[in-house]
Amino acid sequence: MKKEDILNSIEEFKNLENNWDGHGAIPLSLGSAKNAKELNESLSNELFENFYDDYPNTHDMVSFEWKSNNRDDFFVEIGNKMMSYYLTSKEHITIKKDFIEFSTENIKIIKTYIQSLN
C-alpha cells in the first residue's frame, strides 16, 4: 500500500455515515483525520515496507498496522488529541502505551518502533 492510498483511506473514513457499523459508530472527525494524515506524511516511504492495513475504529480513531516477516507486529491508533500504540515481538516482548498525547515527540517514538520491524 502506498502513502497516497492511505491518505485516500483516511478521507473515506472521514466521509462514513453515522452508524456506519450498525452499532452507533461515528465517522472519523476532522481532527482525527488531520492527525492520521500528519503521521502518514511524517513517515518515509521506507517505513511503509512492512505496512499491513489501515481501518477506522468506532470511537473516532483510525488504526494502522505493520507486520514484519519475523512475526513482529506494531499497531497505532490515532485520534483527535490522543494516540495509542502496541508492539509485540517474536521474543514475546510487549510494549503498550494507551491514550498518550498526539505530539511530534510521540511520532518520533512511533518511527523508532516501525524502523525496528525492518
N, CA, C and O atoms as CSV, one atom per row, in Angstrom:
chain,resi,resn,atom,element,x,y,z
A,1,MET,N,N,0.842,-1.170,0.000
A,1,MET,CA,C,0.000,0.000,0.000
A,1,MET,C,C,0.893,1.240,0.000
A,1,MET,O,O,1.876,1.304,0.737
A,2,LYS,N,N,0.549,2.209,-0.818
A,2,LYS,CA,C,1.323,3.441,-0.922
A,2,LYS,C,C,0.763,4.504,0.009
A,2,LYS,O,O,-0.384,4.430,0.452
A,3,LYS,N,N,1.600,5.492,0.293
A,3,LYS,CA,C,1.187,6.567,1.198
A,3,LYS,C,C,-0.074,7.273,0.706
A,3,LYS,O,O,-0.950,7.610,1.503
A,4,GLU,N,N,-0.168,7.498,-0.612
A,4,GLU,CA,C,-1.360,8.184,-1.124
A,4,GLU,C,C,-2.612,7.323,-0.985
A,4,GLU,O,O,-3.714,7.853,-0.837
A,5,ASP,N,N,-2.453,6.003,-1.032
A,5,ASP,CA,C,-3.601,5.103,-0.798
A,5,ASP,C,C,-4.109,5.254,0.637
A,5,ASP,O,O,-5.314,5.235,0.887
A,6,ILE,N,N,-3.181,5.401,1.561
A,6,ILE,CA,C,-3.561,5.572,2.961
A,6,ILE,C,C,-4.259,6.913,3.161
A,6,ILE,O,O,-5.246,6.998,3.891
A,7,LEU,N,N,-3.750,7.960,2.513
A,7,LEU,CA,C,-4.415,9.266,2.592
A,7,LEU,C,C,-5.841,9.185,2.054
A,7,LEU,O,O,-6.757,9.780,2.621
A,8,ASN,N,N,-6.025,8.448,0.960
A,8,ASN,CA,C,-7.369,8.261,0.405
A,8,ASN,C,C,-8.263,7.504,1.380
A,8,ASN,O,O,-9.442,7.830,1.523
A,9,SER,N,N,-7.712,6.502,2.046
A,9,SER,CA,C,-8.479,5.745,3.041
A,9,SER,C,C,-8.939,6.641,4.175
A,9,SER,O,O,-10.081,6.546,4.624
A,10,ILE,N,N,-8.053,7.511,4.638
A,10,ILE,CA,C,-8.394,8.425,5.732
A,10,ILE,C,C,-9.567,9.312,5.318
A,10,ILE,O,O,-10.480,9.545,6.110
A,11,GLU,N,N,-9.544,9.802,4.088
A,11,GLU,CA,C,-10.665,10.615,3.583
A,11,GLU,C,C,-11.955,9.802,3.568
A,11,GLU,O,O,-13.015,10.312,3.930
A,12,GLU,N,N,-11.871,8.548,3.153
A,12,GLU,CA,C,-13.052,7.681,3.143
A,12,GLU,C,C,-13.593,7.478,4.558
A,12,GLU,O,O,-14.807,7.496,4.764
A,13,PHE,N,N,-12.710,7.287,5.527
A,13,PHE,CA,C,-13.133,7.084,6.913
A,13,PHE,C,C,-13.841,8.332,7.445
A,13,PHE,O,O,-14.796,8.238,8.216
A,14,LYS,N,N,-13.362,9.490,7.024
A,14,LYS,CA,C,-13.957,10.754,7.447
A,14,LYS,C,C,-15.353,10.932,6.842
A,14,LYS,O,O,-16.210,11.594,7.427
A,15,ASN,N,N,-15.570,10.339,5.675
A,15,ASN,CA,C,-16.839,10.500,4.964
A,15,ASN,C,C,-17.848,9.392,5.253
A,15,ASN,O,O,-18.895,9.339,4.608
A,16,LEU,N,N,-17.563,8.520,6.194
A,16,LEU,CA,C,-18.525,7.481,6.566
A,16,LEU,C,C,-19.778,8.113,7.160
A,16,LEU,O,O,-19.728,9.215,7.706
A,17,GLU,N,N,-20.881,7.420,7.053
A,17,GLU,CA,C,-22.143,7.864,7.648
A,17,GLU,C,C,-22.144,7.567,9.144
A,17,GLU,O,O,-21.437,6.667,9.596
A,18,ASN,N,N,-22.929,8.312,9.910
A,18,ASN,CA,C,-23.162,7.935,11.300
A,18,ASN,C,C,-23.738,6.530,11.329
A,18,ASN,O,O,-24.518,6.152,10.455
A,19,ASN,N,N,-23.354,5.761,12.330
A,19,ASN,CA,C,-23.819,4.372,12.486
A,19,ASN,C,C,-23.333,3.479,11.335
A,19,ASN,O,O,-24.038,2.553,10.933
A,20,TRP,N,N,-22.146,3.748,10.812
A,20,TRP,CA,C,-21.627,3.008,9.663
A,20,TRP,C,C,-21.429,1.524,9.932
A,20,TRP,O,O,-21.375,0.731,8.992
A,21,ASP,N,N,-21.322,1.139,11.184
A,21,ASP,CA,C,-21.148,-0.274,11.509
A,21,ASP,C,C,-22.438,-0.944,11.991
A,21,ASP,O,O,-22.448,-2.134,12.305
A,22,GLY,N,N,-23.533,-0.162,12.046
A,22,GLY,CA,C,-24.802,-0.703,12.532
A,22,GLY,C,C,-24.910,-0.744,14.044
A,22,GLY,O,O,-25.910,-1.213,14.586
A,23,HIS,N,N,-23.878,-0.251,14.731
A,23,HIS,CA,C,-23.856,-0.268,16.196
A,23,HIS,C,C,-23.530,1.108,16.773
A,23,HIS,O,O,-23.013,1.205,17.886
A,24,GLY,N,N,-23.825,2.160,16.032
A,24,GLY,CA,C,-23.648,3.515,16.539
A,24,GLY,C,C,-22.300,4.151,16.282
A,24,GLY,O,O,-21.993,5.189,16.870
A,25,ALA,N,N,-21.480,3.558,15.416
A,25,ALA,CA,C,-20.154,4.122,15.144
A,25,ALA,C,C,-20.269,5.497,14.499
A,25,ALA,O,O,-21.202,5.776,13.747
A,26,ILE,N,N,-19.297,6.346,14.813
A,26,ILE,CA,C,-19.261,7.673,14.227
A,26,ILE,C,C,-18.145,7.740,13.176
A,26,ILE,O,O,-17.167,6.998,13.260
A,27,PRO,N,N,-18.294,8.631,12.186
A,27,PRO,CA,C,-17.213,8.796,11.209
A,27,PRO,C,C,-15.997,9.441,11.870
A,27,PRO,O,O,-16.099,10.011,12.956
A,28,LEU,N,N,-14.876,9.347,11.220
A,28,LEU,CA,C,-13.641,9.951,11.705
A,28,LEU,C,C,-13.803,11.470,11.704
A,28,LEU,O,O,-14.232,12.048,10.705
A,29,SER,N,N,-13.465,12.110,12.806
A,29,SER,CA,C,-13.586,13.570,12.904
A,29,SER,C,C,-12.477,14.251,12.095
A,29,SER,O,O,-11.480,13.629,11.728
A,30,LEU,N,N,-12.676,15.524,11.833
A,30,LEU,CA,C,-11.666,16.298,11.102
A,30,LEU,C,C,-10.332,16.296,11.843
A,30,LEU,O,O,-9.279,16.178,11.217
A,31,GLY,N,N,-10.365,16.427,13.178
A,31,GLY,CA,C,-9.137,16.430,13.968
A,31,GLY,C,C,-8.398,15.107,13.913
A,31,GLY,O,O,-7.174,15.077,13.779
A,32,SER,N,N,-9.139,14.014,14.016
A,32,SER,CA,C,-8.515,12.687,13.947
A,32,SER,C,C,-7.946,12.438,12.556
A,32,SER,O,O,-6.859,11.878,12.417
A,33,ALA,N,N,-8.681,12.855,11.524
A,33,ALA,CA,C,-8.201,12.696,10.149
A,33,ALA,C,C,-6.924,13.511,9.939
A,33,ALA,O,O,-5.973,13.032,9.320
A,34,LYS,N,N,-6.905,14.738,10.452
A,34,LYS,CA,C,-5.721,15.591,10.333
A,34,LYS,C,C,-4.516,14.938,10.995
A,34,LYS,O,O,-3.427,14.930,10.421
A,35,ASN,N,N,-4.693,14.392,12.189
A,35,ASN,CA,C,-3.586,13.748,12.899
A,35,ASN,C,C,-3.116,12.487,12.181
A,35,ASN,O,O,-1.915,12.228,12.102
A,36,ALA,N,N,-4.055,11.706,11.659
A,36,ALA,CA,C,-3.683,10.488,10.923
A,36,ALA,C,C,-2.887,10.852,9.669
A,36,ALA,O,O,-1.918,10.175,9.325
A,37,LYS,N,N,-3.298,11.915,8.994
A,37,LYS,CA,C,-2.559,12.374,7.811
A,37,LYS,C,C,-1.178,12.877,8.202
A,37,LYS,O,O,-0.198,12.627,7.501
A,38,GLU,N,N,-1.103,13.583,9.320
A,38,GLU,CA,C,0.194,14.086,9.788
A,38,GLU,C,C,1.150,12.938,10.068
A,38,GLU,O,O,2.321,13.000,9.694
A,39,LEU,N,N,0.664,11.893,10.722
A,39,LEU,CA,C,1.519,10.729,10.969
A,39,LEU,C,C,1.973,10.134,9.641
A,39,LEU,O,O,3.161,9.877,9.445
A,40,ASN,N,N,1.035,9.916,8.736
A,40,ASN,CA,C,1.337,9.316,7.440
A,40,ASN,C,C,2.392,10.132,6.690
A,40,ASN,O,O,3.353,9.575,6.158
A,41,GLU,N,N,2.209,11.434,6.650
A,41,GLU,CA,C,3.122,12.289,5.904
A,41,GLU,C,C,4.491,12.411,6.573
A,41,GLU,O,O,5.473,12.734,5.904
A,42,SER,N,N,4.572,12.162,7.865
A,42,SER,CA,C,5.849,12.277,8.572
A,42,SER,C,C,6.720,11.032,8.402
A,42,SER,O,O,7.907,11.058,8.725
A,43,LEU,N,N,6.140,9.952,7.898
A,43,LEU,CA,C,6.889,8.701,7.735
A,43,LEU,C,C,7.473,8.607,6.336
A,43,LEU,O,O,6.802,8.936,5.357
A,44,SER,N,N,8.704,8.167,6.236
A,44,SER,CA,C,9.339,7.976,4.937
A,44,SER,C,C,8.721,6.769,4.232
A,44,SER,O,O,8.106,5.911,4.867
A,45,ASN,N,N,8.892,6.719,2.928
A,45,ASN,CA,C,8.359,5.585,2.148
A,45,ASN,C,C,8.910,4.256,2.646
A,45,ASN,O,O,8.208,3.245,2.625
A,46,GLU,N,N,10.158,4.250,3.091
A,46,GLU,CA,C,10.775,3.006,3.581
A,46,GLU,C,C,10.032,2.446,4.790
A,46,GLU,O,O,10.001,1.233,4.996
A,47,LEU,N,N,9.438,3.327,5.585
A,47,LEU,CA,C,8.732,2.863,6.780
A,47,LEU,C,C,7.387,2.206,6.444
A,47,LEU,O,O,6.700,1.700,7.331
A,48,PHE,N,N,7.021,2.218,5.173
A,48,PHE,CA,C,5.796,1.544,4.754
A,48,PHE,C,C,6.074,0.177,4.123
A,48,PHE,O,O,5.156,-0.470,3.621
A,49,GLU,N,N,7.324,-0.260,4.145
A,49,GLU,CA,C,7.660,-1.567,3.575
A,49,GLU,C,C,6.909,-2.698,4.269
A,49,GLU,O,O,6.505,-3.663,3.619
A,50,ASN,N,N,6.720,-2.591,5.566
A,50,ASN,CA,C,6.022,-3.623,6.334
A,50,ASN,C,C,4.601,-3.213,6.705
A,50,ASN,O,O,3.976,-3.832,7.566
A,51,PHE,N,N,4.089,-2.156,6.047
A,51,PHE,CA,C,2.730,-1.707,6.353
A,51,PHE,C,C,1.749,-2.789,5.941
A,51,PHE,O,O,1.878,-3.388,4.874
A,52,TYR,N,N,0.766,-3.034,6.801
A,52,TYR,CA,C,-0.178,-4.126,6.562
A,52,TYR,C,C,-1.598,-3.639,6.281
A,52,TYR,O,O,-2.223,-4.086,5.319
A,53,ASP,N,N,-2.119,-2.716,7.118
A,53,ASP,CA,C,-3.525,-2.344,6.958
A,53,ASP,C,C,-3.815,-1.034,7.689
A,53,ASP,O,O,-3.086,-0.621,8.591
A,54,ASP,N,N,-4.901,-0.402,7.268
A,54,ASP,CA,C,-5.459,0.742,7.987
A,54,ASP,C,C,-6.974,0.597,7.983
A,54,ASP,O,O,-7.556,0.098,7.020
A,55,TYR,N,N,-7.610,1.037,9.067
A,55,TYR,CA,C,-9.057,0.893,9.166
A,55,TYR,C,C,-9.598,1.838,10.235
A,55,TYR,O,O,-8.889,2.207,11.171
A,56,PRO,N,N,-10.872,2.227,10.082
A,56,PRO,CA,C,-11.470,3.118,11.083
A,56,PRO,C,C,-11.894,2.336,12.315
A,56,PRO,O,O,-12.183,1.142,12.245
A,57,ASN,N,N,-11.925,3.028,13.435
A,57,ASN,CA,C,-12.474,2.462,14.662
A,57,ASN,C,C,-13.812,3.134,14.935
A,57,ASN,O,O,-14.097,4.208,14.405
A,58,THR,N,N,-14.601,2.519,15.734
A,58,THR,CA,C,-15.936,3.035,16.026
A,58,THR,C,C,-15.915,4.248,16.939
A,58,THR,O,O,-16.939,4.914,17.094
A,59,HIS,N,N,-14.785,4.550,17.542
A,59,HIS,CA,C,-14.683,5.612,18.540
A,59,HIS,C,C,-13.782,6.766,18.087
A,59,HIS,O,O,-12.976,7.274,18.868
A,60,ASP,N,N,-13.924,7.179,16.811
A,60,ASP,CA,C,-13.221,8.347,16.265
A,60,ASP,C,C,-11.708,8.185,16.279
A,60,ASP,O,O,-10.983,9.116,16.630
A,61,MET,N,N,-11.241,7.025,15.904
A,61,MET,CA,C,-9.807,6.802,15.749
A,61,MET,C,C,-9.591,5.998,14.474
A,61,MET,O,O,-10.498,5.322,13.988
A,62,VAL,N,N,-8.387,6.082,13.949
A,62,VAL,CA,C,-8.001,5.259,12.810
A,62,VAL,C,C,-6.812,4.408,13.250
A,62,VAL,O,O,-5.917,4.883,13.949
A,63,SER,N,N,-6.819,3.160,12.835
A,63,SER,CA,C,-5.750,2.231,13.201
A,63,SER,C,C,-4.844,1.960,12.008
A,63,SER,O,O,-5.292,1.890,10.864
A,64,PHE,N,N,-3.559,1.811,12.307
A,64,PHE,CA,C,-2.557,1.429,11.324
A,64,PHE,C,C,-1.830,0.195,11.864
A,64,PHE,O,O,-1.555,0.096,13.060
A,65,GLU,N,N,-1.525,-0.739,10.967
A,65,GLU,CA,C,-0.816,-1.963,11.366
A,65,GLU,C,C,0.413,-2.173,10.498
A,65,GLU,O,O,0.382,-1.966,9.285
A,66,TRP,N,N,1.500,-2.589,11.146
A,66,TRP,CA,C,2.709,-3.031,10.460
A,66,TRP,C,C,2.989,-4.450,10.922
A,66,TRP,O,O,2.814,-4.767,12.099
A,67,LYS,N,N,3.421,-5.303,10.007
A,67,LYS,CA,C,3.794,-6.677,10.340
A,67,LYS,C,C,5.118,-6.990,9.647
A,67,LYS,O,O,5.273,-6.752,8.450
A,68,SER,N,N,6.051,-7.516,10.397
A,68,SER,CA,C,7.339,-7.866,9.805
A,68,SER,C,C,7.359,-9.348,9.451
A,68,SER,O,O,6.496,-10.117,9.872
A,69,ASN,N,N,8.358,-9.726,8.672
A,69,ASN,CA,C,8.498,-11.129,8.275
A,69,ASN,C,C,8.845,-12.030,9.449
A,69,ASN,O,O,8.609,-13.237,9.392
A,70,ASN,N,N,9.401,-11.462,10.509
A,70,ASN,CA,C,9.792,-12.297,11.650
A,70,ASN,C,C,8.761,-12.263,12.783
A,70,ASN,O,O,9.092,-12.497,13.945
A,71,ARG,N,N,7.501,-11.967,12.423
A,71,ARG,CA,C,6.354,-12.050,13.335
A,71,ARG,C,C,6.284,-10.937,14.371
A,71,ARG,O,O,5.617,-11.090,15.394
A,72,ASP,N,N,6.953,-9.834,14.126
A,72,ASP,CA,C,6.770,-8.666,14.985
A,72,ASP,C,C,5.614,-7.843,14.427
A,72,ASP,O,O,5.496,-7.680,13.213
A,73,ASP,N,N,4.772,-7.331,15.295
A,73,ASP,CA,C,3.619,-6.537,14.878
A,73,ASP,C,C,3.603,-5.221,15.627
A,73,ASP,O,O,3.941,-5.157,16.809
A,74,PHE,N,N,3.202,-4.166,14.922
A,74,PHE,CA,C,3.093,-2.848,15.538
A,74,PHE,C,C,1.765,-2.231,15.130
A,74,PHE,O,O,1.433,-2.181,13.945
A,75,PHE,N,N,1.013,-1.765,16.105
A,75,PHE,CA,C,-0.302,-1.172,15.886
A,75,PHE,C,C,-0.294,0.251,16.446
A,75,PHE,O,O,0.253,0.501,17.519
A,76,VAL,N,N,-0.907,1.177,15.707
A,76,VAL,CA,C,-1.053,2.563,16.152
A,76,VAL,C,C,-2.504,2.968,15.970
A,76,VAL,O,O,-3.106,2.687,14.933
A,77,GLU,N,N,-3.064,3.622,16.966
A,77,GLU,CA,C,-4.394,4.227,16.852
A,77,GLU,C,C,-4.228,5.724,17.028
A,77,GLU,O,O,-3.607,6.184,17.986
A,78,ILE,N,N,-4.792,6.484,16.089
A,78,ILE,CA,C,-4.681,7.936,16.108
A,78,ILE,C,C,-6.064,8.541,16.270
A,78,ILE,O,O,-6.994,8.186,15.545
A,79,GLY,N,N,-6.198,9.453,17.219
A,79,GLY,CA,C,-7.454,10.152,17.431
A,79,GLY,C,C,-7.275,11.655,17.338
A,79,GLY,O,O,-6.262,12.145,16.840
A,80,ASN,N,N,-8.258,12.368,17.819
A,80,ASN,CA,C,-8.287,13.821,17.740
A,80,ASN,C,C,-7.185,14.471,18.586
A,80,ASN,O,O,-6.546,15.424,18.141
A,81,LYS,N,N,-6.964,13.970,19.782
A,81,LYS,CA,C,-5.936,14.533,20.662
A,81,LYS,C,C,-5.009,13.472,21.233
A,81,LYS,O,O,-3.935,13.783,21.748
A,82,MET,N,N,-5.429,12.224,21.137
A,82,MET,CA,C,-4.684,11.140,21.766
A,82,MET,C,C,-4.277,10.093,20.725
A,82,MET,O,O,-4.788,10.055,19.606
A,83,MET,N,N,-3.349,9.261,21.140
A,83,MET,CA,C,-2.917,8.139,20.325
A,83,MET,C,C,-2.522,6.995,21.248
A,83,MET,O,O,-2.227,7.199,22.426
A,84,SER,N,N,-2.521,5.799,20.697
A,84,SER,CA,C,-2.074,4.613,21.426
A,84,SER,C,C,-1.203,3.797,20.483
A,84,SER,O,O,-1.362,3.870,19.265
A,85,TYR,N,N,-0.288,3.026,21.043
A,85,TYR,CA,C,0.472,2.098,20.213
A,85,TYR,C,C,0.782,0.832,20.995
A,85,TYR,O,O,0.768,0.809,22.226
A,86,TYR,N,N,1.064,-0.220,20.234
A,86,TYR,CA,C,1.237,-1.545,20.809
A,86,TYR,C,C,2.218,-2.312,19.936
A,86,TYR,O,O,2.009,-2.415,18.728
A,87,LEU,N,N,3.272,-2.848,20.513
A,87,LEU,CA,C,4.279,-3.625,19.795
A,87,LEU,C,C,4.367,-5.013,20.412
A,87,LEU,O,O,4.498,-5.151,21.628
A,88,THR,N,N,4.295,-6.026,19.582
A,88,THR,CA,C,4.559,-7.396,20.028
A,88,THR,C,C,5.697,-7.933,19.172
A,88,THR,O,O,5.787,-7.630,17.983
A,89,SER,N,N,6.554,-8.723,19.777
A,89,SER,CA,C,7.687,-9.271,19.035
A,89,SER,C,C,7.755,-10.776,19.200
A,89,SER,O,O,7.114,-11.362,20.073
A,90,LYS,N,N,8.545,-11.377,18.340
A,90,LYS,CA,C,8.697,-12.834,18.393
A,90,LYS,C,C,9.293,-13.289,19.720
A,90,LYS,O,O,9.115,-14.440,20.116
A,91,GLU,N,N,9.998,-12.398,20.408
A,91,GLU,CA,C,10.546,-12.726,21.726
A,91,GLU,C,C,9.498,-12.538,22.820
A,91,GLU,O,O,9.818,-12.619,24.006
A,92,HIS,N,N,8.260,-12.288,22.433
A,92,HIS,CA,C,7.135,-12.103,23.351
A,92,HIS,C,C,7.272,-10.855,24.211
A,92,HIS,O,O,6.728,-10.780,25.313
A,93,ILE,N,N,8.008,-9.878,23.690
A,93,ILE,CA,C,8.106,-8.592,24.367
A,93,ILE,C,C,6.926,-7.750,23.928
A,93,ILE,O,O,6.639,-7.653,22.735
A,94,THR,N,N,6.258,-7.156,24.857
A,94,THR,CA,C,5.127,-6.308,24.533
A,94,THR,C,C,5.371,-4.913,25.093
A,94,THR,O,O,5.712,-4.740,26.264
A,95,ILE,N,N,5.189,-3.938,24.236
A,95,ILE,CA,C,5.274,-2.541,24.652
A,95,ILE,C,C,3.930,-1.927,24.311
A,95,ILE,O,O,3.467,-2.030,23.175
A,96,LYS,N,N,3.306,-1.293,25.282
A,96,LYS,CA,C,1.977,-0.743,25.068
A,96,LYS,C,C,1.874,0.619,25.739
A,96,LYS,O,O,2.242,0.779,26.902
A,97,LYS,N,N,1.374,1.591,24.999
A,97,LYS,CA,C,1.093,2.920,25.527
A,97,LYS,C,C,-0.316,3.283,25.093
A,97,LYS,O,O,-0.603,3.337,23.897
A,98,ASP,N,N,-1.187,3.531,26.043
A,98,ASP,CA,C,-2.577,3.861,25.753
A,98,ASP,C,C,-2.862,5.329,26.018
A,98,ASP,O,O,-2.451,5.886,27.036
A,99,PHE,N,N,-3.565,5.935,25.094
A,99,PHE,CA,C,-4.106,7.284,25.236
A,99,PHE,C,C,-3.064,8.299,25.707
A,99,PHE,O,O,-3.229,8.977,26.721
A,100,ILE,N,N,-1.984,8.372,24.925
A,100,ILE,CA,C,-0.970,9.388,25.163
A,100,ILE,C,C,-1.242,10.553,24.214
A,100,ILE,O,O,-1.977,10.410,23.237
A,101,GLU,N,N,-0.651,11.689,24.508
A,101,GLU,CA,C,-0.875,12.880,23.696
A,101,GLU,C,C,-0.351,12.685,22.277
A,101,GLU,O,O,0.744,12.158,22.083
A,102,PHE,N,N,-1.132,13.109,21.287
A,102,PHE,CA,C,-0.637,13.133,19.912
A,102,PHE,C,C,0.341,14.297,19.810
A,102,PHE,O,O,-0.059,15.456,19.920
A,103,SER,N,N,1.618,13.995,19.601
A,103,SER,CA,C,2.644,15.034,19.583
A,103,SER,C,C,3.784,14.626,18.658
A,103,SER,O,O,3.931,13.460,18.293
A,104,THR,N,N,4.581,15.615,18.294
A,104,THR,CA,C,5.758,15.368,17.462
A,104,THR,C,C,6.703,14.396,18.150
A,104,THR,O,O,7.276,13.519,17.503
A,105,GLU,N,N,6.866,14.547,19.456
A,105,GLU,CA,C,7.768,13.655,20.206
A,105,GLU,C,C,7.277,12.212,20.158
A,105,GLU,O,O,8.081,11.297,19.976
A,106,ASN,N,N,5.983,11.991,20.317
A,106,ASN,CA,C,5.449,10.632,20.268
A,106,ASN,C,C,5.483,10.061,18.851
A,106,ASN,O,O,5.609,8.848,18.684
A,107,ILE,N,N,5.373,10.904,17.837
A,107,ILE,CA,C,5.539,10.431,16.455
A,107,ILE,C,C,6.972,9.924,16.265
A,107,ILE,O,O,7.182,8.909,15.601
A,108,LYS,N,N,7.950,10.613,16.837
A,108,LYS,CA,C,9.345,10.159,16.747
A,108,LYS,C,C,9.501,8.777,17.374
A,108,LYS,O,O,10.214,7.931,16.834
A,109,ILE,N,N,8.853,8.544,18.488
A,109,ILE,CA,C,8.906,7.237,19.147
A,109,ILE,C,C,8.290,6.168,18.243
A,109,ILE,O,O,8.837,5.074,18.099
A,110,ILE,N,N,7.158,6.492,17.642
A,110,ILE,CA,C,6.498,5.551,16.734
A,110,ILE,C,C,7.419,5.200,15.569
A,110,ILE,O,O,7.518,4.033,15.191
A,111,LYS,N,N,8.090,6.191,15.000
A,111,LYS,CA,C,9.024,5.941,13.899
A,111,LYS,C,C,10.094,4.934,14.312
A,111,LYS,O,O,10.450,4.045,13.539
A,112,THR,N,N,10.600,5.078,15.529
A,112,THR,CA,C,11.635,4.167,16.029
A,112,THR,C,C,11.126,2.729,16.066
A,112,THR,O,O,11.834,1.806,15.663
A,113,TYR,N,N,9.905,2.541,16.546
A,113,TYR,CA,C,9.338,1.187,16.605
A,113,TYR,C,C,9.098,0.632,15.203
A,113,TYR,O,O,9.343,-0.552,14.968
A,114,ILE,N,N,8.632,1.441,14.282
A,114,ILE,CA,C,8.413,0.961,12.916
A,114,ILE,C,C,9.734,0.580,12.285
A,114,ILE,O,O,9.819,-0.440,11.601
A,115,GLN,N,N,10.772,1.381,12.501
A,115,GLN,CA,C,12.097,1.066,11.971
A,115,GLN,C,C,12.616,-0.260,12.525
A,115,GLN,O,O,13.330,-0.982,11.830
A,116,SER,N,N,12.269,-0.578,13.750
A,116,SER,CA,C,12.740,-1.826,14.370
A,116,SER,C,C,12.160,-3.062,13.676
A,116,SER,O,O,12.670,-4.167,13.860
A,117,LEU,N,N,11.104,-2.887,12.886
A,117,LEU,CA,C,10.492,-4.023,12.197
A,117,LEU,C,C,11.274,-4.430,10.956
A,117,LEU,O,O,11.110,-5.546,10.463
A,118,ASN,N,N,12.118,-3.544,10.447
A,118,ASN,CA,C,12.863,-3.834,9.206
A,118,ASN,C,C,14.040,-4.741,9.451
A,118,ASN,O,O,14.765,-5.078,8.515
